[in-house]
């Protein structure tokens, strides 16, 4: 886990991690998640995950899995 926060945001494109970010504040990381989706939604093979590093739980995934 990064020392700067417990919530981890990761962008994966075609199975390769391309961007990471860590935030402590829930509100901030959810705003970043929405921003990343808006900016990258047209990238083929993109997947964005917001996870809680303390619990290991994936909180939100885009695109949503069926």
C-alpha positions as CSV (number, residue, x, y, z in Angstrom):
1,X,0.0,0.0,0.0
2,X,1.1,3.5,-0.7
3,X,1.8,5.7,2.3
4,X,-0.4,8.5,0.8
5,X,-3.7,6.7,1.1
6,X,-5.6,3.4,1.4
7,X,-7.8,3.6,-1.7
8,X,-6.1,2.5,-4.9
9,X,-7.2,3.5,-8.4
10,X,-5.7,1.6,-11.3
11,X,-6.1,1.8,-15.1
12,X,-5.4,-1.4,-17.0
13,X,-5.4,-1.4,-20.8
14,X,-5.3,-4.8,-22.6
15,X,-4.2,-6.4,-19.3
16,X,-1.3,-4.0,-18.7
17,X,-1.3,-1.6,-15.8
18,X,-0.8,1.9,-17.2
19,X,-1.7,4.3,-14.4
20,X,-2.1,4.2,-10.6
21,X,-3.2,6.6,-7.9
22,X,-3.7,6.4,-4.1
23,X,-6.0,8.6,-2.0
24,X,-7.0,8.6,1.6
25,X,-10.3,10.4,1.2
26,X,-13.3,8.4,-0.2
27,X,-14.9,11.5,-1.8
28,X,-11.7,12.4,-3.6
29,X,-11.0,9.0,-5.0
30,X,-14.6,8.5,-6.2
31,X,-14.4,11.9,-8.0
32,X,-11.1,10.7,-9.6
33,X,-12.7,7.4,-10.6
34,X,-15.5,9.3,-12.4
35,X,-13.0,11.6,-14.1
36,X,-10.8,8.7,-15.2
37,X,-13.8,6.9,-16.7
38,X,-14.9,10.0,-18.5
39,X,-11.5,10.6,-19.9
40,X,-10.7,7.1,-20.9
41,X,-14.0,5.4,-21.7
42,X,-13.2,5.3,-25.5
43,X,-9.9,3.5,-25.0
44,X,-10.4,-0.1,-26.3
45,X,-9.5,-2.7,-23.6
46,X,-9.6,-0.2,-20.7
47,X,-10.5,-1.3,-17.2
48,X,-10.6,1.0,-14.2
49,X,-10.7,-0.4,-10.7
50,X,-11.1,1.3,-7.3
51,X,-10.0,-0.9,-4.4
52,X,-9.6,-0.5,-0.7
53,X,-6.0,-1.5,0.0
54,X,-6.7,-2.2,3.7
55,X,-9.4,-4.8,3.0
56,X,-8.4,-5.9,-0.5
57,X,-12.0,-5.3,-1.6
58,X,-12.7,-4.0,-5.1
59,X,-15.2,-1.1,-4.5
60,X,-16.0,-0.2,-8.1
61,X,-15.0,-1.6,-11.5
62,X,-15.5,0.0,-14.9
63,X,-16.8,-1.3,-17.2
64,X,-19.1,-3.2,-15.0
65,X,-18.7,-7.0,-15.3
66,X,-21.9,-9.0,-16.0
